[in-house]
Amino acid sequence: MRDVSEYMYGPFYYSLAWLFVGILFLLLAVAVIALIFHLTRKKEIKTIANLKPQAPKTIDIEALKAKYLAMVDEVEEQFNTRKTKASVAHQQLSLIVRLFYYEALGFHADVLTLNDLKKSRYEHLTQVIERYYPDEFDGLEKGSVANSANMARELIKEQHA
């Protein structure tokens, strides 16, 4: 009978470095799976129901009125010295009253169209903006900037916080 020992080998030992490499790849695979799970999970949608209440802002309405009245005066002065055209002056006046409503009341009139403003509860603002529209887009420059500036002043002066 043949000697079996020539076909048998002793145990082969791997280096411990391979064990650490294997553990590292396993941890890397777990991290990739966790990252994929985190990036693809549904995010909470912010609604009025789950928004945190903000601290109330106090506004110095008189200082705000003075600021915007000065801006109206500046637009009128620019027009009177012929530095701007009537249509540009009307655009600026429209923007001024819209920004005033945004700062005074938090109403985003600065980004709304005339049709959006008509659906709002601010009727006087809507009337003023509607009055500015023909003069703002008129190529013949027929609108009265003085009357429009006075309308802006009245709108700003009558506003309460």
TIKOLFI-67892 format. One record per residue: x, y, z of N, C-alpha, C, O, CB in turn; residue in one letter. Coordinates in steps of 0.1 Angstrom, whole numbers, plus 2048, in hexadecimal, padded with zeros to 3 digits. Glycine has a CB too. Layout:
N
- X, Y, Z, X, Y, Z, X, Y, Z, X, Y, Z, X, Y, Z, A
...
# end
This chain:
161
- 808, 7F4, 800, 800, 800, 800, 809, 80C, 800, 814, 80D, 805, 7F7, 800, 80C, M
- 803, 816, 7FA, 80B, 823, 7F9, 80A, 82B, 805, 801, 82A, 80D, 806, 82B, 7ED, R
- 814, 833, 806, 814, 83C, 812, 80B, 848, 80F, 80E, 84F, 806, 823, 841, 815, D
- 801, 84A, 817, 7F7, 855, 815, 7FD, 862, 819, 7F8, 86D, 815, 7EB, 852, 81E, V
- 807, 862, 821, 80C, 86F, 826, 812, 878, 81B, 813, 884, 81C, 817, 86C, 830, S
- 815, 872, 80F, 81B, 87A, 805, 810, 882, 7FE, 813, 88C, 7F7, 822, 872, 7FA, E
- 803, 87F, 7FF, 7F8, 886, 7FA, 7F2, 890, 803, 7E9, 898, 7FF, 7ED, 87D, 7F5, Y
- 7F6, 891, 80F, 7F0, 899, 819, 7F9, 8A5, 81C, 806, 8A3, 81D, 7ED, 891, 826, M
- 7F3, 8B0, 81E, 7FB, 8BC, 821, 7F7, 8C1, 82F, 7EC, 8BE, 834, 7F9, 8C7, 816, Y
- 800, 8C8, 835, 7FD, 8CE, 842, 7F3, 8DA, 840, 7F2, 8DE, 835, 80A, 8D3, 849, G
- 7ED, 8DF, 84A, 7E4, 8EA, 849, 7EB, 8F6, 844, 7F6, 8F9, 848, 7DD, 8ED, 857, P
- 7E3, 8FE, 83C, 7E9, 90B, 836, 7E3, 916, 83F, 7D7, 917, 840, 7E5, 90C, 827, F
- 7EC, 91E, 844, 7E7, 929, 84D, 7E8, 936, 845, 7F2, 93A, 83E, 7F0, 92A, 859, Y
- 7DD, 93E, 846, 7DC, 94B, 840, 7E1, 956, 849, 7E1, 954, 855, 7CE, 94F, 83B, Y
- 7E6, 960, 844, 7EB, 96B, 84C, 7DF, 972, 852, 7D4, 972, 84D, 7F3, 976, 843, S
- 7E1, 978, 85E, 7D6, 980, 865, 7D2, 98C, 85D, 7C7, 992, 85F, 7DA, 984, 873, L
- 7DB, 991, 854, 7D8, 99D, 84C, 7CC, 99A, 843, 7C4, 9A3, 841, 7E4, 9A1, 843, A
- 7CA, 98E, 83E, 7BE, 98B, 836, 7B2, 98B, 83E, 7A7, 98F, 839, 7C0, 97D, 82F, W
- 7B2, 988, 84A, 7A7, 989, 853, 7A2, 997, 855, 796, 99A, 854, 7AA, 982, 861, L
- 7AC, 9A0, 857, 7A9, 9AE, 858, 7A4, 9B4, 84B, 79B, 9BD, 84C, 7B5, 9B6, 85D, F
- 7A9, 9B0, 840, 7A4, 9B5, 833, 796, 9B0, 831, 78D, 9B8, 82C, 7AD, 9B0, 828, V
- 793, 9A4, 835, 785, 99F, 833, 77B, 9A6, 83C, 770, 9AA, 838, 784, 990, 837, G
- 77F, 9A9, 849, 777, 9B1, 852, 775, 9BF, 84D, 76A, 9C5, 84E, 77D, 9B1, 860, I
- 77F, 9C5, 847, 77E, 9D2, 842, 774, 9D3, 836, 76C, 9DC, 835, 78C, 9D7, 83D, L
- 775, 9C9, 82D, 76B, 9C9, 822, 75D, 9C6, 827, 754, 9CC, 822, 76F, 9BD, 818, F
- 75B, 9BE, 831, 74E, 9BC, 837, 749, 9C9, 83D, 73D, 9CC, 83B, 74F, 9B1, 842, L
- 751, 9D1, 844, 74D, 9DD, 84A, 74A, 9E8, 83F, 740, 9EF, 840, 758, 9E3, 854, L
- 752, 9E8, 835, 74F, 9F0, 829, 742, 9ED, 823, 73A, 9F7, 81F, 75B, 9EF, 81F, L
- 73F, 9E1, 821, 732, 9DD, 81B, 726, 9E1, 824, 71C, 9E6, 81F, 732, 9CD, 819, A
- 727, 9E0, 831, 71D, 9E4, 83A, 71B, 9F3, 839, 710, 9F8, 839, 720, 9DF, 849, V
- 726, 9FA, 839, 726, A09, 838, 71F, A0D, 82B, 717, A17, 82B, 734, A0F, 839, A
- 722, A07, 820, 71C, A0A, 813, 70D, A08, 813, 705, A10, 80F, 722, A03, 807, V
- 709, 9FD, 819, 6FA, 9F9, 81A, 6F3, A03, 823, 6E8, A08, 820, 6F9, 9EB, 820, I
- 6FA, A07, 82E, 6F4, A11, 837, 6F3, A1F, 830, 6E8, A26, 832, 6FC, A12, 844, A
- 6FD, A23, 829, 6FC, A2F, 821, 6F1, A2F, 817, 6EA, A39, 816, 70A, A32, 81B, L
- 6F0, A25, 810, 6E5, A23, 806, 6D7, A24, 80C, 6CE, A2B, 807, 6E6, A16, 7FE, I
- 6D6, A1E, 818, 6C9, A1E, 81F, 6C6, A2C, 824, 6BB, A31, 823, 6CA, A14, 82B, F
- 6D0, A33, 829, 6CE, A41, 82E, 6CB, A4A, 823, 6C2, A53, 824, 6DB, A45, 835, H
- 6D1, A49, 817, 6CF, A52, 80C, 6C2, A50, 805, 6BC, A59, 7FF, 6DA, A51, 802, L
- 6BC, A44, 806, 6B0, A41, 7FE, 6A4, A40, 807, 699, A3E, 802, 6B2, A34, 7F7, T
- 6A5, A43, 814, 699, A42, 81D, 691, A4F, 81A, 696, A59, 816, 69D, A41, 82C, R
- 684, A4E, 81E, 67B, A5A, 81C, 67E, A64, 826, 680, A62, 832, 66D, A55, 81D, K
- 67F, A70, 821, 681, A7C, 82A, 674, A81, 82F, 66A, A80, 828, 68A, A87, 823, K
- 674, A87, 83B, 668, A8D, 840, 665, A9A, 838, 66D, AA2, 836, 66A, A91, 84F, E
- 658, A9B, 834, 654, AA6, 82C, 650, AB1, 835, 648, AAF, 83F, 648, AA2, 822, I
- 655, ABD, 833, 651, AC8, 83C, 643, ACD, 838, 641, AD1, 82D, 65C, AD3, 83B, K
- 63B, ACD, 842, 62D, AD3, 840, 62B, ADC, 84B, 632, ADD, 855, 623, AC8, 83F, T
- 620, AE3, 84A, 61C, AEC, 855, 61A, AE4, 862, 61D, AE9, 86D, 60F, AF4, 852, I
- 616, AD8, 861, 613, AD0, 86D, 620, ACC, 875, 620, ACB, 881, 60C, AC3, 869, A
- 62B, ACB, 86E, 637, AC7, 875, 642, AD1, 875, 64E, ACE, 879, 63D, ABA, 86F, N
- 63F, ADE, 871, 649, AE8, 872, 64A, AEE, 880, 640, AEE, 887, 645, AF4, 868, L
- 656, AF1, 884, 657, AF7, 892, 653, B05, 891, 656, B0C, 888, 666, AF6, 896, K
- 64C, B0A, 89C, 648, B18, 89C, 654, B21, 89D, 65E, B1E, 8A4, 63E, B1B, 8A8, P
- 653, B2C, 896, 65E, B36, 896, 65B, B41, 8A0, 64F, B43, 8A4, 660, B3C, 888, Q
- 665, B46, 8A6, 663, B51, 8AF, 65D, B5D, 8A8, 661, B60, 89D, 671, B55, 8B6, A
- 654, B64, 8AE, 64E, B6F, 8A8, 658, B7B, 8A6, 660, B7D, 8AE, 641, B74, 8B0, P
- 656, B81, 89A, 65F, B8D, 897, 658, B9A, 89B, 64C, B9B, 899, 663, B8D, 888, K
- 65F, BA3, 8A1, 65A, BB0, 8A4, 660, BB9, 899, 66C, BB9, 896, 65D, BB5, 8B2, T
- 657, BC1, 893, 65A, BCA, 888, 658, BD8, 88C, 64D, BDB, 892, 653, BC6, 87B, I
- 662, BE0, 88A, 660, BEF, 88C, 659, BF4, 880, 660, BF8, 876, 66E, BF6, 890, D
- 64C, BF5, 880, 645, BF8, 874, 647, C07, 870, 647, C0A, 864, 636, BF6, 876, I
- 64A, C10, 879, 64C, C1E, 876, 65A, C1F, 86E, 65B, C27, 865, 64C, C26, 882, E
- 664, C18, 873, 671, C18, 86C, 670, C12, 85E, 676, C16, 855, 67C, C11, 874, A
- 668, C07, 85D, 666, C01, 850, 65E, C0A, 847, 662, C0A, 83B, 65E, BF3, 852, L
- 654, C11, 84C, 64D, C1A, 843, 657, C25, 83E, 656, C29, 833, 641, C21, 84B, K
- 65F, C2A, 847, 668, C35, 844, 672, C30, 839, 675, C37, 82F, 670, C3A, 850, A
- 677, C24, 83A, 680, C1E, 830, 679, C1E, 823, 67F, C22, 819, 684, C10, 835, K
- 66D, C18, 822, 666, C17, 815, 661, C24, 810, 661, C25, 803, 65B, C0D, 817, Y
- 65D, C2D, 818, 659, C3A, 813, 666, C41, 80D, 664, C48, 803, 654, C43, 81E, L
- 671, C3F, 813, 67D, C45, 80D, 680, C3F, 7FF, 685, C45, 7F6, 68A, C43, 816, A
- 67E, C32, 7FE, 680, C2B, 7F1, 676, C31, 7E7, 67A, C32, 7DB, 67E, C1C, 7F3, M
- 66A, C33, 7EA, 660, C39, 7E1, 665, C47, 7DD, 664, C4A, 7D1, 652, C3A, 7E7, V
- 669, C4F, 7E6, 66E, C5C, 7E3, 67A, C5B, 7D9, 67B, C63, 7D0, 673, C64, 7F0, D
- 683, C52, 7DC, 68F, C50, 7D3, 68A, C4C, 7C5, 690, C52, 7BB, 698, C45, 7D9, E
- 681, C43, 7C3, 67C, C40, 7B6, 676, C4C, 7AF, 678, C4E, 7A3, 671, C34, 7B7, V
- 66E, C54, 7B6, 668, C5F, 7B0, 673, C6A, 7AC, 672, C70, 7A2, 65E, C66, 7BA, E
- 67D, C6B, 7B5, 688, C74, 7B2, 68F, C70, 7A5, 693, C78, 79D, 691, C76, 7BE, E
- 692, C63, 7A4, 699, C5D, 798, 691, C60, 78C, 697, C64, 781, 69B, C4E, 79A, Q
- 684, C5F, 78C, 67B, C62, 781, 67B, C71, 77E, 67D, C75, 772, 66D, C5D, 783, F
- 67A, C79, 788, 67A, C88, 786, 686, C8D, 780, 686, C97, 778, 677, C8F, 793, N
- 692, C87, 783, 69E, C8C, 77D, 6A2, C84, 770, 6AD, C86, 76B, 6AA, C89, 787, T
- 698, C7D, 76B, 699, C76, 75E, 6A4, C6B, 75E, 6AA, C69, 753, 69B, C80, 753, R
- 6A6, C65, 76A, 6B0, C5B, 76A, 6AA, C4D, 767, 6B0, C43, 763, 6B7, C5A, 778, K
- 69C, C4C, 769, 695, C40, 766, 689, C44, 75E, 684, C4F, 75E, 691, C38, 772, T
- 683, C3A, 756, 677, C3C, 74F, 66B, C39, 758, 66C, C33, 763, 677, C33, 742, K
- 65F, C3D, 753, 653, C3B, 75B, 650, C2C, 75D, 64C, C28, 768, 647, C41, 754, A
- 653, C23, 753, 650, C15, 755, 659, C0F, 75F, 655, C07, 767, 651, C0E, 748, S
- 666, C13, 760, 66F, C0E, 76A, 66B, C13, 777, 66C, C0C, 781, 67E, C13, 766, V
- 667, C20, 778, 662, C25, 785, 656, C1D, 78B, 656, C1B, 797, 65F, C34, 784, A
- 64D, C1A, 782, 641, C12, 786, 645, C04, 78B, 640, BFF, 794, 637, C11, 77B, H
- 64F, BFE, 784, 654, BF1, 788, 65A, BF2, 796, 658, BE9, 79E, 65E, BEC, 77E, Q
- 662, BFC, 798, 668, BFE, 7A5, 65E, C01, 7B0, 660, BFB, 7BB, 673, C09, 7A4, Q
- 654, C09, 7AD, 64A, C0B, 7B7, 642, BFF, 7BA, 63F, BFC, 7C6, 640, C16, 7B2, L
- 63F, BF7, 7B0, 638, BEA, 7B2, 641, BE1, 7BB, 63B, BDB, 7C5, 635, BE3, 7A5, S
- 64D, BE0, 7B9, 656, BD8, 7C1, 657, BDD, 7CF, 658, BD5, 7D8, 664, BD7, 7BA, L
- 658, BEA, 7D0, 659, BF0, 7DE, 64D, BEC, 7E6, 64F, BE8, 7F2, 65A, BFF, 7DD, I
- 641, BEE, 7E1, 635, BEB, 7E9, 634, BDC, 7EC, 62F, BD8, 7F7, 628, BF0, 7E2, V
- 638, BD4, 7E2, 638, BC5, 7E5, 642, BC1, 7F0, 63E, BBA, 7F8, 63B, BBE, 7D7, R
- 64E, BC7, 7EF, 658, BC4, 7F9, 654, BC9, 807, 657, BC3, 811, 665, BCA, 7F5, L
- 64D, BD5, 807, 648, BDA, 814, 63E, BD0, 81A, 63F, BCE, 826, 641, BE8, 811, F
- 635, BCB, 812, 62B, BC1, 818, 632, BB5, 81C, 62E, BAF, 826, 621, BBE, 80D, Y
- 63D, BB1, 815, 644, BA5, 81A, 64B, BA8, 827, 64A, BA0, 831, 64F, BA1, 80F, Y
- 652, BB3, 829, 659, BB6, 835, 64F, BB9, 841, 652, BB5, 84C, 662, BC2, 833, E
- 644, BC0, 83E, 63B, BC4, 848, 632, BB9, 84D, 630, BB8, 859, 633, BD0, 844, A
- 62D, BB1, 844, 623, BA7, 847, 628, B99, 844, 621, B8F, 849, 617, BAA, 83F, L
- 633, B97, 83E, 637, B89, 83A, 630, B84, 82F, 631, B78, 82C, 636, B80, 846, G
- 628, B8C, 827, 621, B87, 81C, 62A, B88, 810, 62F, B93, 80C, 614, B90, 81A, F
- 62C, B7D, 809, 635, B7D, 7FD, 630, B83, 7F1, 62E, B7C, 7E6, 639, B6E, 7FB, H
- 62C, B90, 7F2, 627, B97, 7E6, 632, B99, 7DB, 62E, B9B, 7D0, 621, BA4, 7EA, A
- 63E, B98, 7DF, 649, B9A, 7D6, 64B, B8F, 7CB, 651, B91, 7C1, 656, B9C, 7DE, D
- 644, B84, 7CE, 646, B79, 7C4, 638, B75, 7BE, 638, B6B, 7B6, 64C, B6D, 7CB, V
- 62E, B7C, 7C1, 621, B79, 7BC, 61D, B81, 7AF, 621, B8C, 7AE, 616, B7B, 7C6, L
- 615, B7B, 7A6, 610, B82, 79B, 604, B8A, 79F, 5FF, B88, 7AA, 60D, B78, 78F, T
- 5FF, B92, 796, 5F3, B9A, 798, 5E7, B91, 79B, 5DF, B93, 7A4, 5F0, BA3, 78D, L
- 5E6, B86, 793, 5DB, B7C, 796, 5DC, B76, 7A4, 5D2, B73, 7AA, 5DB, B71, 78B, N
- 5E8, B73, 7A8, 5EA, B6D, 7B5, 5E6, B78, 7C0, 5E0, B74, 7CA, 5F9, B69, 7B8, D
- 5EA, B84, 7BE, 5E7, B8F, 7C7, 5D7, B91, 7C8, 5D2, B94, 7D3, 5ED, B9C, 7C3, L
- 5D0, B8F, 7BD, 5C2, B91, 7BD, 5BB, B86, 7C6, 5B0, B89, 7CB, 5BD, B90, 7AF, K
- 5C2, B7B, 7C8, 5BC, B70, 7D0, 5C0, B73, 7DF, 5BB, B6B, 7E7, 5C1, B63, 7CC, K
- 5C8, B7C, 7E2, 5CC, B7F, 7F0, 5C2, B87, 7F7, 5B8, B8C, 7F1, 5DA, B85, 7F0, S
- 5C4, B8A, 804, 5BB, B92, 80B, 5C0, BA1, 80C, 5BA, BA9, 813, 5BA, B8D, 81A, R
- 5CA, BA4, 805, 5D0, BB1, 805, 5CB, BB9, 7F8, 5D2, BBA, 7EE, 5DF, BB1, 805, Y
- 5BE, BBE, 7F9, 5B8, BC4, 7EE, 5BE, BD1, 7EA, 5BF, BD4, 7DE, 5A9, BC7, 7F2, E
- 5C2, BD9, 7F4, 5C8, BE6, 7F1, 5D5, BE5, 7E9, 5D8, BEC, 7E0, 5CA, BEF, 7FD, H
- 5DD, BDB, 7EE, 5EA, BD8, 7E7, 5E7, BD4, 7D9, 5EE, BD8, 7CF, 5F2, BCE, 7EE, L
- 5DD, BCB, 7D7, 5DA, BC6, 7CA, 5D5, BD1, 7C1, 5D9, BD2, 7B5, 5CF, BBC, 7CB, T
- 5CE, BDB, 7C6, 5C9, BE6, 7BE, 5D5, BEF, 7B9, 5D5, BF3, 7AE, 5BF, BEE, 7C6, Q
- 5DE, BF1, 7C2, 5EA, BF9, 7BF, 5F2, BF3, 7B4, 5F6, BF9, 7AA, 5F2, BFD, 7CB, V
- 5F5, BE6, 7B6, 5FD, BDE, 7AC, 5F6, BDE, 79F, 5FC, BDF, 794, 600, BD0, 7B2, I
- 5E9, BDC, 79F, 5E1, BDB, 793, 5E1, BE9, 78C, 5E2, BE9, 77F, 5D2, BD7, 796, E
- 5E2, BF4, 793, 5E3, C01, 78D, 5F0, C03, 787, 5F2, C0A, 77D, 5E0, C0C, 798, R
- 5FB, BFD, 78D, 608, BFE, 787, 60A, BF6, 77A, 613, BFA, 772, 613, BFA, 791, Y
- 603, BEC, 778, 606, BE3, 76D, 605, BEA, 75F, 60F, BE8, 758, 5FB, BD8, 76D, Y
- 5FB, BF1, 75C, 5FB, BF8, 74F, 607, C01, 74D, 60D, C01, 742, 5EE, BFF, 74C, P
- 60B, C08, 757, 616, C12, 756, 623, C0B, 756, 62D, C0F, 750, 615, C1C, 762, D
- 624, BFF, 75D, 630, BF8, 75E, 634, BF2, 750, 640, BF1, 74D, 62F, BED, 768, E
- 62A, BED, 749, 62D, BE6, 73C, 629, BEF, 730, 629, BE9, 725, 625, BD9, 73C, F
- 626, BFB, 732, 622, C04, 727, 62F, C09, 720, 638, C0F, 726, 61A, C10, 72C, D
- 62F, C07, 713, 63B, C0C, 70B, 63A, C1B, 708, 644, C21, 704, 63C, C05, 6FE, G
- 62F, C21, 70A, 62D, C30, 707, 630, C39, 713, 631, C45, 711, 61F, C32, 702, L
- 633, C33, 71E, 636, C3B, 72A, 62C, C46, 72E, 62F, C51, 72F, 644, C42, 728, E
- 620, C41, 72F, 615, C4B, 732, 612, C4D, 741, 60B, C56, 744, 609, C47, 72A, K
- 616, C43, 749, 611, C43, 757, 617, C4F, 75F, 622, C53, 75C, 615, C36, 75D, G
- 610, C53, 769, 615, C5D, 772, 61C, C57, 77E, 616, C50, 786, 609, C66, 777, S
- 629, C5A, 77E, 631, C55, 789, 62E, C5B, 796, 62E, C55, 7A1, 640, C56, 786, V
- 62A, C68, 796, 627, C6F, 7A2, 61A, C69, 7A9, 61A, C67, 7B5, 624, C7E, 79F, A
- 610, C66, 7A1, 604, C60, 7A6, 607, C52, 7AB, 602, C4E, 7B6, 5F9, C5F, 79B, N
- 60F, C4B, 7A4, 613, C3D, 7A9, 61B, C3D, 7B5, 619, C35, 7BE, 61B, C36, 79E, S
- 624, C47, 7B7, 62C, C49, 7C3, 623, C4C, 7CF, 625, C47, 7DA, 637, C53, 7C1, A
- 619, C55, 7CC, 610, C58, 7D7, 607, C4C, 7DB, 605, C4A, 7E7, 606, C64, 7D3, N
- 603, C44, 7D2, 5FC, C38, 7D5, 605, C2E, 7DE, 600, C29, 7E8, 5F7, C30, 7C9, M
- 612, C2D, 7DA, 61B, C25, 7E2, 61C, C2B, 7F0, 61D, C23, 7FA, 628, C24, 7DB, A
- 61E, C38, 7F1, 61F, C3E, 7FF, 613, C3C, 807, 614, C38, 813, 621, C4D, 7FD, R
- 607, C3D, 801, 5FB, C3B, 809, 5FA, C2C, 80E, 5F6, C2A, 819, 5EE, C3E, 800, E
- 5FD, C23, 805, 5FD, C15, 808, 606, C12, 814, 603, C0A, 81D, 601, C0C, 7FC, L
- 612, C18, 813, 61C, C15, 81E, 618, C1C, 82B, 619, C16, 836, 62A, C1A, 81A, I
- 613, C28, 82A, 60F, C30, 837, 604, C29, 83E, 603, C29, 84A, 60C, C3E, 833, K
- 5FA, C23, 837, 5EE, C1E, 83D, 5F0, C10, 843, 5E8, C0B, 84A, 5E3, C1D, 833, E
- 5FB, C0A, 840, 5FE, BFC, 845, 601, BFC, 854, 609, C04, 859, 609, BF6, 83D, Q
- 5FB, BF2, 85B, 5FE, BF0, 869, 604, BE2, 86A, 601, BD9, 863, 5F1, BF1, 871, H
- 60C, BE0, 874, 613, BD3, 876, 609, BC9, 87C, 60C, BBE, 87E, 61E, BD4, 880, A
# end
